[in-house]
Amino acid sequence: MDPVKFRVAIPAADPPDNAFRMADMVPLPR
């Protein structure tokens, strides 16, 4: 599981709600 791939795949196809969920699981640098 690559965090980078996740970061690219989430905001691309998932709703903002999912993005927040992933952010909780994997801290993304803003």
C-alpha positions in Angstrom: 0.0 0.0 0.0 1.7 3.2 -1.2 0.6 6.4 0.6 1.6 8.3 -2.5 -0.7 6.2 -4.7 -3.5 6.7 -2.1 -3.0 10.4 -2.0 -3.4 10.6 -5.8 -6.3 8.1 -6.1 -8.4 9.5 -3.3 -9.0 13.2 -4.2 -9.3 12.1 -7.8 -12.2 9.7 -7.6 -13.4 9.8 -3.9 -15.6 12.4 -2.3 -14.2 14.9 0.2 -15.6 12.8 3.1 -13.4 9.9 2.0 -10.4 12.2 1.7 -10.9 13.2 5.4 -11.1 9.6 6.4 -7.8 8.8 4.6 -6.2 11.8 6.2 -7.1 10.4 9.6 -5.5 7.1 8.7 -2.5 8.4 6.8 -1.3 11.9 7.8 -0.8 13.9 4.6 1.6 16.9 4.5 -0.3 20.0 3.6 
